[in-house]
Amino acid sequence: MPTRPRVRHAVVTAMLGAALVGCTAPQNVGQARSAGATTTSGQTSASEPTTTPKPYLTTTPTLEVTGEAVKPGTKLKFGEQAIIPFYSHYAKGVIGLTVTVESVKAPDADIDGLPLKDEDKAKLRGKNFFFVREKLTNVDGSNMAEVYTPILSAKTKSGGWPGSLLGMGDADVTGCEDQNFAPKDFSTKGAVFESCRLHFGVASDPITSLSYTSQPYESADSRAVTWRNN
């Protein structure tokens, strides 16, 4: 598993009510992402192990909606699976993506453990954590090792965006581990990887929809893949 870089402080975005400020929805994110890569030059000796080629380390492949993949504009309920074209550094293929959302009262102890300044922590007191859980299934056996899980565009009941942490600091809280790189063995048909992303808000304005907008889909509602709570 790649090591996630850390920062001294993350940034709280998307304030709801009196606590957080609006943010724009993320777009074209969540495919292959590197936690840090180095390159070396020179010949590889016969005694050194060979490495798996990474054709998409620096090049973005073109993905198309074919076969089982859902069409742009598809609407699903939380908990239903969408088959989407996807790629890692190693290969392109399709994955099954299922998303759910859990809302819990934010414990003070968990807020205290977040990589935030004291004034930002104060803004979260009394708010809710929204756990966006993603379940990725390797549908076709493509090598999706170490792929970065999709960052979905979340909207709340009021039509706004929930709060989130910007940066790669440690954002683990009870019930939601901040680990979003698939393992090295996520490369066989049927392999499953589950992740969780942390958002913030108020209980009266929960997350009601999540959209996948990376290619071959788009940010427009008619071209995205969207999950809703009903």
Secondary structure by P-SEA (a helix, b strand, c coil): ccbbbbccbbbbcccccccccccccccccccccccbbbbbbccccccbbbbcccccccbbbbbbbccccccccccccccbbbbbbbccccbbbbbbbbbbbbbbcccaaaaaaccccaaaaaaaccbbbbbbbbbbbbcccccccccccccccccccccbbbbbbcccccccccccccccccccccccccbbbbbbbbbbbccccccccccccccccccccccccccccc
